[in-house]
Amino acid sequence: MNRPSSVPSTLSERQTVALFGGTFNPVHFGHLRMALELKDVLGFDEMRLLPSHQPVHRAAPGVTADARRDMLALAVENCPSLQLDERELQRQGPTYTVDTLEELRAELGDDVSISFCMGLDSLLGLPDWHHWERLIQLAHLVVVTRPGWQLPRDGEVAELLAAHRGEAPDLKAQAAGSILLREQTLLPISATGIRSLIAAGRSPQYLLPERVLDYIQTHQLYKSDNN
Ligand code: ATP
C-alpha cells in the first residue's frame, strides 16, 4: 500500500511497546480493561502485562509467583491484544523498574518507543524509586489519573512534570522522554477486595475472568484471611 508522502516515515513506522506492571494477585477485569483501553486509545503496537515480584511480607500465603503468572496467562489466552512479559519473575528476588527498562531497551534498541504505564499514586512516589531520574530517559510514562486527583504544585515530581509533560503523539514521535497524563475512570475492582471476598467464603464471580476463578478454586487460593 502506498503511504501518503506527507506522512514522515518515522511517525508511521516507529514501533510502540507499552508495559502495564503490577502484582496481579490475582489479575482482574480492572487491570485487563485498563490495559486494553490504553492500548486502543493510545494505539500501542504491543501492550505487555508485567507481573512483579511481590515482597515476601505482602505475599498472600500459598500464592506463588508461578500461580500469579498462570492466572495472567489464562486471562490473556484469548486476547491477542495483550501479552505477558515474565522477565521480572524470572529474575531471582525483587527487581527495580529501571533495570527492567534498561534490559528491554537493550533488547528492543534505541528506536522503539517504550511506555511504562502507572497510576498517579505511583508517579507521586517516584522519587523513592531506584535511579528514578533515569526512567524518563529509558521510556515514556503514561500516568492514569482518576477524576478529581490533584497534581503536585511543587517538589521533584512537579519539576519532572514541568520538564516532560507531553501529548499522545509524543509516544509515537519519540522513543522515550514524555509523561502523558490520562484521566480515566477505573472499574471499582481491586485484588485486595477479591482476596477478602474469597477469604470470607463469598464469590468474586464477574470481577475477574471465569478461567482465573476456576484456577483459584482448583488450587484453593486466597482461602486464608491473612492476605
Ligand atoms: P491490590 O489490591 O493487591 O493492591 P490491585 O488490584 O490494586 O492490587 P495491582 O497488581 O497492585 O492491583 O495493580 C496493578 C496495576 O493496575 C497498577 O498500575 C494499578 O494502578 C492498576 N489497577 C489496579 N486496580 C485497577 C482498576 N480497578 N482499574 C484499573 N487499573 C487498576
Residues whose N, C-alpha, C, O or C-beta is under 5 A from the ligand:
A	BS01	ATP	G21 G22 T23 F24 N25 G30 H31 M34 C117 M118 G119 L186 L187 P188 I189 S190 A191 T192
